[in-house]
Amino acid sequence: MILTARSDLPLDKDEHSRFLPWLIAFMVFLSILAVAGMLVLNATASRWDTGVRGNLTIQVVPTDDAAVDEARLNELLTVLATTPEVARYNALDEMRLISLLEPWVGPSAVKGDLPLPRLIDVGLKHATDFTAEDLGALLGGRVKGVAIDDHRVWLDRLVRIIETFEVLALVVLLFIVMATAGTVVFTTRTGLAIHREAIEVLHLIGAHDDYIARQFAKRALSLGIHGGLLGLVLALPTLWMLTHLASSLDERLLPDIGFGPWHWVLVLAMPVSVALIAMTTAKVTVMRNLARML
């Protein structure tokens, strides 16, 4: 109803505003990509944090004596079984370790070709202060030749990198909003200059500034919705293509980055948000300029 309401100003015939929907479509397209990027980065960091935090990997360095290696492994498993802070542990067999290394060293890494260490995946109990250093001190006097990898070290670095990219995406989104508002301000001021005489006539017959501002706001809302929908139509295939490309990667290298329901709600809300920004900007611009014009 608001898109077809009658206007006392011939704003729909203004040549200067015919490119505004295309500019808004471009802004919406970039905004959706920026928001989608932030959501994907946040979801990826959360999945890695959930899957890695609280986990340790113990590496038993192999020697030339298989019997000694087996005895060290058994002693290590005994220590883990009697440690209260350890929730679970799992010793990876050699074939499982080879399958994990295959994406990096190739299929030529067959059993017996590499001096592979024994790996034990350890999960700590939630809300425990037990660290890799504590476990190392516990094992130091009983099991020699072990190395403990605390995933929190590289996870914290990864989270900092992801947070940096999220801030950059937020800055890009802010610039897009500012550019959209600036474009609407320029278009609205041009419309005010073109229809100055008609606006003066409306004032003479008793029209208030708020009434005239609503004429421009309705027009900006209409153009914003049309441009926003066009930007959405352009963005959805792009998102689908990027999601499809990401899903083709090895899941061991990159977690699933598919969108959830709330992600799609935010993406689909972008055209409406941009249209409302355009409407509000147009109304505020008209009110401020009319106060100086008349």
Residue pairs with C-beta under 8 A, 6 or more apart in sequence:
2 218
2 221
2 222
3 218
3 221
3 222
3 225
5 218
7 215
7 218
7 219
8 198
8 202
8 207
8 215
9 195
9 198
9 199
9 202
9 212
9 215
9 216
10 195
10 198
11 17
11 191
11 195
11 215
11 216
11 219
12 219
14 190
14 191
14 194
16 187
16 190
16 191
16 194
17 187
17 191
17 219
17 223
20 183
20 184
20 187
20 223
20 227
21 223
21 224
21 226
21 227
21 230
22 227
22 230
23 180
23 183
23 227
24 180
24 183
24 223
24 224
24 227
24 228
24 230
24 231
24 274
24 275
24 278
25 227
25 228
25 230
25 231
25 234
26 231
27 176
27 179
27 180
27 183
27 227
27 231
27 274
28 227
28 228
28 230
28 231
28 232
28 235
28 270
28 271
28 274
29 231
29 234
29 235
29 238
30 172
30 176
31 173
31 176
31 177
31 231
31 270
31 274
32 231
32 232
32 235
32 239
32 267
32 270
33 235
33 238
33 239
34 169
34 170
34 172
34 173
34 176
35 169
35 173
35 266
35 267
35 270
36 239
36 259
36 263
36 267
37 165
37 169
38 166
38 169
38 170
38 173
39 259
39 263
39 266
40 257
40 259
41 162
41 165
41 166
41 169
42 162
42 166
43 257
43 260
43 263
44 162
44 254
44 255
44 257
45 158
45 159
45 162
45 163
47 255
47 256
48 155
48 158
48 255
49 155
49 159
51 255
52 151
52 152
52 155
53 151
53 152
53 155
54 123
54 124
54 125
54 126
55 121
55 122
55 123
55 124
55 151
56 121
56 122
56 123
56 124
56 132
56 135
56 148
56 149
56 150
56 151
57 119
57 120
57 121
57 122
57 148
57 149
57 151
58 76
58 119
58 120
58 122
58 135
58 139
58 146
58 147
58 148
58 149
59 117
59 118
59 119
59 146
59 147
59 148
59 149
60 69
60 72
60 73
60 76
60 117
60 118
60 119
60 120
60 143
60 145
60 146
61 117
61 145
61 146
61 147
62 69
62 115
62 116
62 117
62 118
63 69
63 145
69 118
72 143
72 144
72 145
72 146
73 91
73 118
75 142
75 143
76 120
76 139
76 143
76 146
77 89
77 91
77 120
79 138
79 139
79 142
79 143
80 86
80 89
80 120
80 122
81 89
83 135
83 138
84 125
85 124
85 125
85 128
85 130
85 134
86 122
86 123
86 124
86 125
86 130
87 123
87 124
87 125
87 126
88 122
88 123
89 120
89 121
89 122
89 123
90 120
90 121
91 118
91 119
91 120
92 100
92 118
92 119
92 120
92 121
94 111
94 116
95 111
97 116
97 119
98 109
98 110
98 111
98 114
98 116
100 252
101 109
101 114
101 116
102 109
103 250
103 252
103 253
105 114
122 135
124 130
131 150
132 148
132 149
132 150
135 148
136 148
139 146
139 148
177 277
180 274
180 277
180 278
180 281
181 277
181 278
181 281
184 220
184 224
184 277
184 278
184 281
184 282
184 285
185 281
185 285
187 220
187 282
188 216
188 220
188 281
188 282
188 285
188 286
188 289
189 285
189 289
191 216
191 219
192 199
192 216
192 286
192 289
192 290
192 293
196 293
199 212
199 290
199 293
199 294
200 294
202 211
202 212
203 212
203 294
209 286
209 287
209 290
209 291
209 294
210 287
212 286
212 290
213 282
213 283
213 286
213 287
213 290
214 283
216 282
216 283
216 285
216 286
217 279
217 280
217 282
217 283
217 286
218 279
219 282
220 278
220 279
220 281
220 282
220 283
221 275
221 276
221 278
221 279
223 278
224 271
224 274
224 275
224 276
224 277
224 278
224 279
225 271
225 272
225 275
227 271
227 274
227 275
228 270
228 271
228 272
228 274
228 275
229 271
231 270
231 271
231 274
232 267
232 268
232 270
232 271
235 267
239 259
239 267
243 257
243 258
243 259
246 254
246 257
247 256
247 258
259 267
